[in-house]
Amino acid sequence: MSTLTRHLNGARETVHMYSRRVEVPMLGEVAVPPPDKLAYYAGLGVLAALQVIEWPMALVITAGHLLADQHLSGLARGVGSALESA
């Protein structure tokens, strides 16, 4: 499989994962994460609601998870472009 084909397949999967969008009042159109990520966030919410973990901790964990996802997607994009130019 060529590098370009792999890069295009990865981009298509990323677009497919975040292709669901919901119209939220005052925020506009928002991308909905894949079901596995929604389950993760819901689990954190349940743990915070049951007071197993504190709300600030749940927010910090969620923010860290979102930032890690953004970083990894940017990292994958950078690796793809580096392989493409090689």
Stockholm file with secondary structure:
# STOCKHOLM 1.0

chainA/1-86         MSTLTRHLNGARETVHMYSRRVEVPMLGEVAVPPPDKLAYYAGLGVLAALQVIEWPMALVITAGHLLADQHLSGLARGVGSALESA
#=GR chainA/1-86 SS CCHHHHHHHHHHHHHHHTCCEEEETTTEEEECCCHHHHHHHHHHHHHHHTTSSCHHHHHHHHHHHHHHHHHHHHHHHHHHHHHHHC
#=GC SS_cons        CCHHHHHHHHHHHHHHHTCCEEEETTTEEEECCCHHHHHHHHHHHHHHHTTSSCHHHHHHHHHHHHHHHHHHHHHHHHHHHHHHHC
//
